[in-house]
Amino acid sequence: MDLISLFDRNQPDDGFDEEPYTRHKSGMDSNANSGLSGSSSSESELDGKNNRIIIDFDQDMLPPEPQLGNIEYKLKLINPSKQRFEHLVTQMKWRLREGHGEAIYEIGVSDSGHLHGLNEKDMNASLCTLKQMAHKLGASTSVLRRKYVAGRRSVSEVLVRKIPDDQHNIEVRVAVLGGADAGKSTLLGVLTQGEFDNGRGRARLNMFRHMHEIQSGRTSCISHETLGFDTQGNIINYKYNEMMTAEEISDRSTKLVTFMDLAGHRRYMRTTVQALSGYSPHYAMLVVSAGGGFNGTSQEHLSIVRALDMPFFVVITKTDITSPDQTIQELKNLLTSIGCRKVPFVVTNTDEVISAGSNQFSENIVPIFCVSNVTGSGLNLVTRFLYVLSPGISNSEKERLEQESCEFHIDEIFRVSEVGPVVGGLLVKGVLTENMPMKIGPLQCGSFHSVTVHTIHRNKAPCRVVRAGQSASLSFTPNQQLPALRSGMVLLTDSGNTDDEPYGTLFFQAKVSVLFHATAIYVGFQTTVHIGSIRQTAIIRGIMGGEKIETNDSASVMFQFVGHPEYVRTGMRVLFREGSNKGIGVVTQVFPLNKSLFSY
């Protein structure tokens, strides 16, 4: 069916009274005000990049219905004809594809954004029709919120969710950042274990993986935890029943939030940056203590998240001890500063949660939550927000990546008894299955070694397939020869063609921008470079068109890895840092090692 026909409003009248459809250049109505409190009038309600609009039921008008995206307005859905019903199902299928498995329906709203509302009988009939439409596609519906307008007439916002046929659930990856003692591990412990903290850090003990972490109370490595939701938004965690396991949480959940608990101490900054760069989380959750304020480490984490262009939200903890007002003001000053230009939005009720999190908020808006891990205050708003968060990758982009050859970035290496080496990381491209022949490397000489993937685990549960954009742990066929493994290596599809052999590189060129440097960067400057899961010291060997680059300068730069070859592709994002000095860029050219030079 033609795409435009999905939006054809010239249909016979069968209970769907809708206004004539008109195109809107900006996606904004002149009478529609800014959708979130505290946002300036200059902030657009339609983000052209991601087709996200802001829904605020406190206004009498919503922005006009967007042509693209996963949001659909319906005035009413009552007794549709068979032909009309099939048309609506096709339209829902398209909206779900736009929202990679999630769509938002506004019932009782005309295409222009006017809140007409429906009486109780018509609303119930419309919701029933919507449920039947979703059932036809194997999707579920849940009413997010309902508002009464003009007396007894109401408007409803409904989340339609369909798990892709090739997936068990919809997964969102959230990186947890913030300074030491901000309460990151405690917050995750409360969310995933379902029990409040005792005020002395009991909830965080389940998050730690090493004895020195338990003794010091500080996270030093990456910890992965999951929080599940069923079709109606009910929480599924370890408190769901007495014998709950990570595998059962994954099996019972239609929506799965995977947290990466990252280190907050400055000495572990390299590990934190590597996780943000290598695992490519969909969102960052910046945790700040109400008493500690927005310290240097938190600001450093914020600058890295912004450099990676990652959407984020803020959670202020320990509000049972200290009022968060001063910290909120610090955040507002920082987020609205010239270098940041974000719009802080303090979330205080469920309605604001939906406005901030149901894939409808502008990228410029930063939701702020105030919680207590001891009393539980505000935690329900955080979990509701996580429930409506959607993965950031579009469906068409996901399909494109899955059609390419496999590329798995290794970020962690484990040794499991009776299994052998296990590698954890992110599948950037392709579809990886059990017993698949792969190439691992690069080795010290730049070449790759043939291996076979034996088993795959995702979210602590075994699975047979991992797809582009998903993180997983892989083991290899027992007793096969393996090279010395390290973080930063990649697994690539073994084409079997010697002319198409992958090879590592020591030299690469990148177009970079310096975010901050106290003086200037010259040839010979050494810095830690992060490219995906790669983390290695590199030296700048050349600056094209000049002798130096300073803060806010851009230039094409030649890098050389100091230690060993790495696998780098053109187009990969580069983040380099040394102390407070930071820069970002994109790889423009790679110089693979010549295999003949290393033949012995």
C-alpha positions as CSV (number, residue, x, y, z in Angstrom):
1,M,0.0,0.0,0.0
2,D,1.2,3.5,-0.8
3,L,2.5,5.4,2.2
4,I,0.3,8.5,1.5
5,S,-2.8,6.3,1.3
6,L,-2.3,5.5,5.0
7,F,-3.1,9.1,5.7
8,D,-6.0,9.5,3.3
9,R,-8.8,11.1,5.2
10,N,-11.3,10.8,2.2
11,Q,-12.9,7.7,3.5
12,P,-16.6,7.0,4.0
13,D,-18.1,8.1,7.3
14,D,-18.2,5.1,9.5
15,G,-17.9,6.6,12.9
16,F,-14.5,8.2,12.4
17,D,-15.3,11.9,12.5
18,E,-11.9,13.6,11.8
19,E,-10.9,17.0,10.4
20,P,-9.6,17.3,6.9
21,Y,-5.9,16.4,6.9
22,T,-3.5,19.3,6.1
23,R,0.2,19.4,5.8
24,H,2.2,21.4,8.4
25,K,5.6,22.6,7.4
26,S,6.9,23.0,11.0
27,G,4.6,20.5,12.7
28,M,3.5,23.4,15.1
29,D,0.2,25.1,15.5
30,S,0.2,28.8,16.1
31,N,-2.0,28.4,19.1
32,A,0.0,25.6,20.6
33,N,2.2,26.7,23.4
34,S,5.4,25.1,24.6
35,G,4.6,21.5,25.8
36,L,6.7,21.4,29.0
37,S,6.8,23.9,31.9
38,G,10.0,25.8,31.9
39,S,10.7,25.5,28.2
40,S,11.2,28.7,26.2
41,S,9.0,29.8,23.4
42,S,11.9,29.3,21.0
43,E,12.0,25.6,21.6
44,S,10.3,23.7,18.7
45,E,7.6,21.2,19.6
46,L,8.6,19.1,16.6
47,D,12.1,17.7,16.4
48,G,12.6,17.1,12.7
49,K,15.4,14.7,13.3
50,N,13.5,12.2,15.4
51,N,9.9,13.4,14.8
52,R,9.3,13.8,18.5
53,I,6.6,16.1,19.6
54,I,5.7,17.3,23.1
55,I,2.3,16.3,24.4
56,D,0.9,18.4,27.3
57,F,-2.7,17.8,28.3
58,D,-2.6,21.0,30.4
59,Q,-2.9,22.9,27.2
60,D,-6.2,23.2,25.2
61,M,-4.3,22.3,22.1
62,L,-1.7,19.7,21.1
63,P,0.7,20.2,18.2
64,P,-0.9,19.1,14.9
65,E,-0.6,15.4,14.1
66,P,2.8,14.7,12.5
67,Q,3.0,12.8,9.2
68,L,6.0,10.8,10.3
69,G,6.8,9.3,13.7
70,N,4.9,6.9,16.0
71,I,2.1,9.3,17.2
72,E,-1.4,9.0,15.8
73,Y,-4.5,11.2,16.6
74,K,-8.0,9.7,16.4
75,L,-11.2,11.6,17.2
76,K,-13.1,8.4,17.7
77,L,-13.1,4.8,16.7
78,I,-16.6,3.5,16.7
79,N,-18.0,0.5,14.7
80,P,-15.6,0.7,11.7
81,S,-16.5,-1.1,8.5
82,K,-14.4,-4.1,7.6
83,Q,-12.5,-2.2,4.9
84,R,-11.9,0.8,7.3
85,F,-10.8,-1.5,10.1
86,E,-8.1,-3.1,7.7
87,H,-7.0,0.4,6.7
88,L,-6.6,1.3,10.4
89,V,-4.6,-1.8,11.2
90,T,-2.3,-1.1,8.3
91,Q,-1.9,2.4,9.6
92,M,-1.1,1.1,13.1
93,K,1.5,-1.3,11.7
94,W,3.2,1.6,10.0
95,R,3.2,3.7,13.2
96,L,4.6,0.8,15.1
97,R,7.4,0.5,12.6
98,E,8.1,4.2,12.9
99,G,8.4,3.8,16.7
100,H,10.4,0.5,16.5
101,G,7.6,-1.5,18.2
102,E,5.9,1.3,20.1
103,A,3.2,3.8,19.1
104,I,1.2,6.4,20.9
105,Y,-2.5,6.9,20.1
106,E,-4.3,10.1,21.2
107,I,-8.1,9.3,21.4
108,G,-10.6,12.2,21.3
109,V,-8.1,14.5,19.5
110,S,-8.6,15.9,16.0
111,D,-5.8,16.0,13.5
112,S,-5.3,19.7,14.1
113,G,-4.5,18.9,17.8
114,H,-7.8,20.2,19.3
115,L,-8.9,18.2,22.4
116,H,-12.6,17.5,21.5
117,G,-13.0,14.6,24.0
118,L,-15.6,11.8,24.0
119,N,-18.3,10.8,26.3
120,E,-17.9,7.6,28.4
121,K,-19.7,5.3,26.0
122,D,-17.8,6.5,22.9
123,M,-14.5,6.4,24.7
124,N,-15.0,2.8,25.9
125,A,-16.1,1.8,22.3
126,S,-13.0,3.6,20.8
127,L,-10.6,1.9,23.3
128,C,-12.2,-1.5,22.5
129,T,-11.7,-0.9,18.7
130,L,-8.1,0.1,19.3
131,K,-7.5,-3.0,21.4
132,Q,-9.0,-5.1,18.5
133,M,-6.7,-3.4,16.0
134,A,-3.7,-4.1,18.2
135,H,-4.8,-7.7,18.7
136,K,-4.8,-8.2,14.9
137,L,-1.1,-7.3,14.9
138,G,-0.2,-9.2,18.0
139,A,0.3,-6.0,20.0
140,S,-0.9,-4.9,23.4
141,T,-2.5,-1.6,24.6
142,S,-2.2,0.2,27.9
143,V,-3.8,3.6,28.8
144,L,-1.1,5.9,29.9
145,R,-3.3,8.8,31.0
146,R,-6.8,10.2,30.7
147,K,-7.9,13.8,30.9
148,Y,-11.5,15.2,31.2
149,V,-12.3,18.2,29.0
150,A,-15.6,20.1,28.6
151,G,-17.3,18.5,31.5
152,R,-17.8,14.7,31.1
153,R,-15.9,14.4,27.8
154,S,-12.4,12.8,28.1
155,V,-9.2,12.4,26.1
156,S,-7.1,9.2,26.4
157,E,-3.4,8.6,25.6
158,V,-2.7,4.9,24.8
159,L,0.6,3.1,24.4
160,V,0.5,0.3,21.7
161,R,3.4,-2.0,22.0
162,K,4.4,-4.9,19.7
163,I,7.5,-7.0,20.3
164,P,9.3,-7.6,17.0
165,D,8.8,-11.1,15.7
166,D,12.5,-11.9,15.9
167,Q,12.8,-10.6,19.5
168,H,11.5,-11.8,22.9
169,N,11.2,-8.2,24.3
170,I,12.0,-4.6,23.6
171,E,15.3,-3.6,25.2
172,V,16.5,-0.2,26.2
173,R,20.1,0.2,27.4
174,V,20.7,2.9,30.1
175,A,24.2,3.9,31.3
176,V,24.2,5.0,34.9
177,L,26.7,7.9,35.6
178,G,27.6,10.3,38.4
179,G,30.2,11.0,41.0
180,A,31.3,8.7,43.7
181,D,28.9,8.5,46.7
182,A,26.0,9.9,44.5
183,G,24.0,6.7,45.2
184,K,24.2,5.0,41.7
185,S,24.6,1.4,42.8
186,T,22.1,1.9,45.7
187,L,19.5,3.3,43.3
188,L,19.9,0.3,40.9
189,G,19.8,-2.1,43.9
190,V,16.4,-0.6,44.9
191,L,15.0,-0.7,41.4
192,T,16.1,-4.2,40.5
193,Q,15.7,-5.9,43.9
194,G,12.5,-4.2,44.8
195,E,13.5,-3.3,48.4
196,F,14.3,0.1,49.9
197,D,17.8,0.8,51.3
198,N,18.4,0.9,55.0
199,G,20.3,4.1,54.8
200,R,23.7,2.4,55.1
201,G,24.1,1.0,51.6
202,R,22.5,-2.4,52.0
203,A,20.8,-2.2,48.6
204,R,24.0,-1.7,46.7
205,L,25.7,-4.9,47.9
206,N,24.0,-7.0,45.1
207,M,25.5,-4.7,42.5
208,F,29.2,-5.2,43.4
209,R,31.3,-7.9,41.7
210,H,34.6,-7.7,43.7
211,M,35.5,-7.8,47.4
212,H,37.3,-4.4,47.2
213,E,34.1,-2.9,45.9
214,I,32.2,-4.2,48.9
215,Q,34.9,-3.0,51.3
216,S,35.2,0.5,49.8
217,G,31.6,0.9,48.6
218,R,32.8,2.1,45.2
219,T,32.1,0.5,41.8
220,S,35.3,-0.1,39.8
221,C,34.0,-2.1,36.8
222,I,30.9,-2.3,34.6
223,S,28.0,-4.1,36.2
224,H,24.9,-5.1,34.1
225,E,21.5,-5.2,35.8
226,T,18.0,-5.6,34.3
227,L,14.5,-4.3,35.1
228,G,11.5,-5.7,33.3
229,F,7.9,-4.6,32.6
230,D,4.9,-6.5,31.5
231,T,2.3,-5.3,28.9
232,Q,0.5,-3.2,31.5
233,G,3.6,-1.5,32.9
234,N,3.9,-3.6,36.0
235,I,7.4,-4.0,37.3
236,I,9.1,-7.4,37.0
237,N,12.3,-7.6,39.2
238,Y,13.8,-10.0,41.7
239,K,11.0,-9.3,44.2
240,Y,8.3,-10.5,41.6
241,N,8.4,-13.9,43.3
242,E,10.8,-15.6,45.7
243,M,12.7,-17.7,43.2
244,M,13.1,-15.1,40.4
245,T,16.1,-15.3,38.2
246,A,17.5,-13.0,35.5
247,E,16.4,-15.5,32.9
248,E,12.8,-15.5,34.2
249,I,12.8,-11.6,34.3
250,S,13.7,-11.6,30.7
251,D,11.1,-14.3,29.8
252,R,8.2,-12.6,31.6
253,S,9.0,-9.0,30.3
254,T,7.8,-7.3,27.2
255,K,10.0,-4.3,27.9
256,L,13.5,-4.8,29.4
257,V,15.7,-2.0,30.7
258,T,19.4,-3.0,30.9
259,F,21.4,-0.8,33.3
260,M,25.1,-0.4,33.1
261,D,26.4,0.7,36.5
262,L,29.6,2.6,35.7
263,A,32.3,3.8,38.1
264,G,32.0,7.3,39.6
265,H,35.5,7.7,41.0
266,R,38.0,9.7,38.8
267,R,40.5,6.9,38.8
268,Y,38.1,4.7,36.9
269,M,37.2,7.4,34.3
270,R,38.8,5.4,31.4
271,T,36.6,2.4,32.2
272,T,33.5,4.7,32.3
273,V,34.3,6.3,28.9
274,Q,35.1,3.0,27.3
275,A,31.6,1.7,28.3
276,L,29.8,4.7,26.9
277,S,31.8,4.5,23.7
278,G,31.7,0.7,23.3
279,Y,28.3,-0.3,24.4
280,S,26.4,2.6,22.8
281,P,23.7,2.9,25.4
282,H,20.4,4.5,24.2
283,Y,20.2,6.8,27.2
284,A,22.4,8.0,30.1
285,M,21.0,8.4,33.6
286,L,23.1,11.0,35.5
287,V,22.8,10.4,39.3
288,V,23.5,13.4,41.6
289,S,23.4,13.5,45.4
290,A,21.1,16.2,46.9
291,G,23.7,17.0,49.5
292,G,26.8,16.6,47.3
293,G,25.6,18.8,44.5
294,F,26.9,18.7,40.9
295,N,30.6,18.0,41.6
296,G,33.6,17.9,39.2
297,T,33.2,14.2,38.3
298,S,29.5,14.7,37.5
299,Q,30.3,17.6,35.3
300,E,33.0,15.5,33.5
301,H,30.4,12.8,32.9
302,L,27.9,15.3,31.6
303,S,30.5,16.7,29.1
304,I,31.3,13.2,27.8
305,V,27.6,12.4,27.4
306,R,27.2,15.6,25.4
307,A,30.3,14.9,23.3
308,L,28.8,11.6,22.4
309,D,25.5,13.3,21.5
310,M,23.6,10.9,23.9
311,P,20.1,11.8,25.3
312,F,20.2,11.8,29.1
313,F,18.1,12.5,32.2
314,V,19.0,13.3,35.8
315,V,18.1,11.6,39.1
316,I,18.7,13.5,42.4
317,T,19.1,11.0,45.3
318,K,19.2,11.3,49.1
319,T,16.3,13.8,49.2
320,D,15.3,12.3,52.6
321,I,18.4,13.8,54.1
322,T,18.7,17.2,52.3
323,S,16.4,19.3,50.2
324,P,17.2,19.0,46.5
325,D,16.3,22.7,45.8
326,Q,19.9,23.9,45.7
327,T,21.1,21.0,43.5
328,I,18.1,21.6,41.1
329,Q,19.1,25.3,40.8
330,E,22.8,24.3,40.1
331,L,21.5,21.9,37.4
332,K,19.3,24.6,35.9
333,N,22.2,27.0,35.7
334,L,24.5,24.5,34.1
335,L,22.0,23.0,31.7
336,T,20.8,26.5,30.4
337,S,24.4,27.8,30.1
338,I,25.7,28.9,26.7
339,G,27.8,25.8,26.3
340,C,24.9,23.4,27.1
341,R,21.6,25.0,26.0
342,K,19.3,22.4,27.5
343,V,15.9,22.9,29.0
344,P,15.6,21.4,32.5
345,F,12.3,19.9,33.4
346,V,11.6,18.8,37.0
347,V,9.1,15.9,36.9
348,T,6.7,15.9,39.8
349,N,3.7,13.8,38.7
350,T,2.7,10.9,36.4
351,D,1.3,13.2,33.8
352,E,4.7,15.0,33.4
353,V,6.4,11.6,33.3
354,I,4.4,10.6,30.2
355,S,5.1,14.0,28.6
356,A,8.9,13.6,29.3
357,G,9.3,9.9,28.4
358,S,6.9,8.5,25.9
359,N,9.1,9.1,22.9
360,Q,7.7,12.6,22.6
361,F,10.1,14.9,24.2
362,S,12.5,17.2,22.4
363,E,16.2,16.3,22.6
364,N,16.8,19.7,24.2
365,I,14.7,18.8,27.3
366,V,16.4,17.1,30.3
367,P,13.9,15.4,32.7
368,I,15.0,15.7,36.4
369,F,13.7,13.3,39.1
370,C,14.0,13.7,42.9
371,V,14.1,10.4,44.8
372,S,14.9,8.8,48.1
373,N,16.2,5.2,48.1
374,V,15.3,4.9,51.8
375,T,11.6,6.2,51.8
376,G,10.9,5.3,48.2
377,S,9.8,8.9,47.4
378,G,9.8,9.6,43.6
379,L,10.9,6.1,42.6
380,N,7.5,5.4,41.0
381,L,8.0,8.3,38.7
382,V,11.4,7.0,37.6
383,T,10.1,3.4,36.9
384,R,7.1,4.9,34.9
385,F,9.5,7.0,32.9
386,L,11.7,3.9,32.1
387,Y,8.6,2.0,31.0
388,V,7.7,4.6,28.3
389,L,11.3,5.1,27.1
390,S,11.9,3.9,23.6
391,P,15.2,2.7,21.9
392,G,16.7,5.5,19.9
393,I,17.4,3.6,16.6
394,S,14.9,3.7,13.8
395,N,13.4,0.5,12.4
396,S,14.8,1.2,8.9
397,E,18.3,1.8,10.3
398,K,18.0,-1.4,12.4
399,E,17.1,-3.4,9.3
400,R,19.9,-1.9,7.3
401,L,22.5,-2.8,10.0
402,E,21.2,-6.4,10.2
403,Q,21.7,-7.0,6.5
404,E,25.4,-6.2,6.8
405,S,28.3,-8.5,7.7
406,C,28.7,-9.2,11.4
407,E,30.9,-6.9,13.5
408,F,31.1,-7.6,17.2
409,H,33.1,-5.3,19.5
410,I,34.7,-7.0,22.5
411,D,34.5,-4.9,25.6
412,E,35.0,-7.5,28.4
413,I,36.7,-10.9,28.8
414,F,35.8,-13.5,31.4
415,R,37.1,-17.0,32.1
416,V,34.3,-19.5,33.1
417,S,35.2,-22.9,34.5
418,E,34.3,-25.8,32.1
419,V,33.6,-23.2,29.4
420,G,36.8,-21.3,28.8
421,P,37.1,-17.7,27.7
422,V,33.9,-15.7,27.3
423,V,33.8,-12.3,25.6
424,G,31.2,-9.7,26.2
425,G,30.4,-6.7,24.0
426,L,28.1,-5.2,21.4
427,L,27.1,-6.5,18.0
428,V,27.4,-3.3,15.9
429,K,26.3,-4.9,12.6
430,G,24.8,-8.1,11.2
431,V,23.1,-11.1,12.8
432,L,25.2,-13.5,14.8
433,T,24.1,-17.1,15.5
434,E,25.5,-20.2,17.3
435,N,28.2,-22.2,15.5
436,M,29.0,-19.3,13.2
437,P,32.5,-19.2,11.9
438,M,34.2,-15.8,12.7
439,K,37.5,-14.0,12.6
440,I,38.9,-12.5,15.8
441,G,41.6,-9.8,16.0
442,P,43.6,-7.9,15.2
443,L,46.6,-9.8,16.6
444,Q,50.0,-8.1,17.2
445,C,50.9,-8.4,13.5
446,G,47.5,-7.0,12.4
447,S,46.1,-10.3,11.1
448,F,42.9,-12.1,12.3
449,H,42.4,-15.6,13.7
450,S,39.6,-18.0,12.7
451,V,37.2,-19.1,15.6
452,T,33.7,-20.5,15.9
453,V,31.0,-19.1,18.2
454,H,29.7,-21.9,20.4
455,T,27.0,-20.3,22.8
456,I,25.4,-16.9,23.1
457,H,24.0,-15.3,26.3
458,R,21.9,-12.1,26.6
459,N,20.8,-10.6,29.9
460,K,22.2,-13.6,31.7
461,A,20.0,-16.0,29.7
462,P,21.0,-18.3,26.8
463,C,19.8,-17.5,23.3
464,R,20.5,-18.6,19.8
465,V,20.6,-15.3,17.9
466,V,22.0,-11.8,18.6
467,R,21.1,-8.9,16.3
468,A,22.7,-5.5,15.5
469,G,22.5,-3.1,18.4
470,Q,22.2,-5.9,21.0
471,S,24.8,-6.7,23.7
472,A,25.8,-10.3,24.4
473,S,28.3,-12.7,25.8
474,L,29.9,-15.3,23.6
475,S,31.8,-18.5,24.2
476,F,33.8,-20.4,21.6
477,T,33.9,-24.0,20.5
478,P,35.8,-26.0,23.2
479,N,39.4,-27.1,22.6
480,Q,39.9,-24.8,19.6
481,Q,43.1,-22.7,19.4
482,L,42.5,-19.1,20.6
483,P,44.9,-16.2,20.5
484,A,45.6,-13.9,23.5
485,L,42.3,-12.0,23.9
486,R,42.0,-8.3,25.0
487,S,39.4,-5.6,25.1
488,G,39.1,-3.7,21.9
489,M,39.3,-6.7,19.6
490,V,36.5,-7.4,17.1
491,L,34.7,-10.5,15.8
492,L,34.0,-10.3,12.0
493,T,32.2,-12.6,9.6
494,D,34.6,-15.2,8.1
495,S,34.0,-14.8,4.4
496,G,36.5,-17.5,3.5
497,N,37.9,-15.2,0.8
498,T,41.6,-14.6,1.3
499,D,41.4,-11.5,-0.9
500,D,38.9,-10.0,1.6
501,E,40.9,-10.6,4.7
502,P,40.4,-8.0,7.5
503,Y,43.5,-6.3,8.9
504,G,44.4,-4.0,11.8
505,T,45.9,-0.6,11.6
506,L,48.4,1.5,13.5
507,F,47.7,4.8,11.6
508,F,44.3,6.4,10.9
509,Q,43.2,9.9,10.0
510,A,40.2,11.7,11.6
511,K,38.4,15.0,11.3
512,V,38.4,16.2,15.0
513,S,37.1,19.1,17.0
514,V,38.8,20.2,20.3
515,L,36.1,20.7,23.0
516,F,38.6,21.9,25.6
517,H,42.4,22.3,25.9
518,A,44.1,24.6,28.4
519,T,46.7,25.7,25.8
520,A,47.0,24.0,22.3
521,I,47.6,20.6,20.8
522,Y,50.8,20.1,18.7
523,V,52.3,17.3,16.7
524,G,53.6,14.7,19.2
525,F,50.6,15.1,21.6
526,Q,49.8,11.8,23.4
527,T,46.2,11.1,24.3
528,T,43.8,8.2,25.2
529,V,41.6,7.5,22.2
530,H,38.2,5.8,22.4
531,I,36.7,4.3,19.3
532,G,33.9,1.9,20.0
533,S,35.4,-0.6,22.5
534,I,38.9,0.5,21.6
535,R,40.8,2.3,24.4
536,Q,44.5,2.9,23.6
537,T,47.1,5.7,23.8
538,A,47.8,7.3,20.5
539,I,50.1,10.0,19.3
540,I,49.2,12.8,16.9
541,R,51.7,12.5,14.0
542,G,50.3,15.2,11.8
543,I,47.9,18.2,11.8
544,M,46.7,19.0,8.3
545,G,46.8,22.7,7.3
546,G,48.4,24.0,10.5
547,E,50.9,23.5,13.4
548,K,48.4,23.4,16.3
549,I,44.7,23.2,17.2
550,E,43.1,24.9,20.2
551,T,39.8,24.9,22.0
552,N,36.8,25.0,19.5
553,D,39.2,24.4,16.5
554,S,38.7,21.7,13.9
555,A,41.3,20.0,11.8
556,S,42.2,16.7,10.0
557,V,44.6,14.8,12.2
558,M,46.8,11.8,11.8
559,F,46.9,9.4,14.8
560,Q,49.2,6.5,15.5
561,F,48.4,3.8,18.1
562,V,51.3,3.3,20.5
563,G,50.7,-0.3,21.7
564,H,49.2,-2.6,19.1
565,P,47.1,-2.5,15.9
566,E,43.3,-2.0,16.2
567,Y,40.4,-2.6,13.8
568,V,39.1,0.8,12.7
569,R,36.6,1.7,9.9
570,T,35.9,5.1,8.3
571,G,32.9,6.8,9.8
572,M,33.6,5.5,13.3
573,R,33.2,8.1,16.1
574,V,36.4,9.1,17.9
575,L,36.6,10.5,21.5
576,F,40.0,11.5,22.8
577,R,40.8,12.8,26.3
578,E,43.8,13.4,28.5
579,G,42.9,14.8,31.9
580,S,40.5,17.7,31.4
581,N,41.4,18.0,27.7
582,K,38.8,16.5,25.4
583,G,38.0,16.3,21.7
584,I,35.7,14.4,19.4
585,G,35.8,13.4,15.7
586,V,35.1,11.0,12.9
587,V,37.5,8.6,11.2
588,T,38.0,9.6,7.6
589,Q,40.8,7.3,6.4
590,V,42.5,4.1,7.6
591,F,45.9,2.7,6.6
592,P,45.8,-1.1,7.1
593,L,49.1,-2.9,8.0
594,N,50.8,-4.5,5.0
595,K,50.5,-8.2,5.6
596,S,53.8,-8.9,3.7
597,L,55.8,-6.8,6.2
598,F,54.9,-9.2,8.9
599,S,55.5,-12.5,7.3
600,Y,58.2,-14.4,9.1
